[in-house]
Amino acid sequence: MNRVRHSLVLVLPAAASAPPPNPVPEKKASDLSLAARLWKMIEVALPALLSSIVLAGFAYYLTGRIETSLKQRQATVSGVTAMTPLLAQLADSNVPEADRRVPMRQLTMYGEDAIGPVITLSLTAGLPIGLSNDGLALLAVHHPDEVCAALHRCPYSAERCGRTRCS
């Protein structure tokens, strides 16, 4: 019995002090094939490359939006400057209504930028109602939603534009 105990004592320390298994040695870069080395370089560089591409795309998109906005503002300013003589002709109450029709049509060519001045002239300068309605109807051909929003109603009759009320 003593002998069994002794052999157990000898076995336990031997099992506890066993060396760890040998790790699999990594291959050196020179041992890898050309394709494997290229793939390893791509794996390292890919995250940086993708983030650079995303950042460049976002910058391009943002720059385009800023340029478009600046061009729209410049067009609005130049349009208001060009509308000034037309507004002066329309505001002159000494000019007969027939002579005001041409400046009104020219004013409506400025599109959405002309909606506010036409409404303001109608309310403050005493434009004849037929002339202001014609101007708003011409503007509503290409900008119906903007005219409806400015007037809070549709300038056309329901059978002319097909709407019973502006959306």
Secondary structure, DSSP 8 states (H G I E B T S, - for coil): -HHHHHHHHHHHHHHHT-----------TTTS-HHHHHHHHHHHHHHHHHHHHHHHHHHHHHHHHHHHHHHHHHHHHHHHHHHHHHHHHHH-TTS-HHHHHHHHHHHHTTGGGGHHHHHHHHHHS---HHHHHHHHHHHHHH-HHHHHHHHTS-SS-HHHHS-SS--
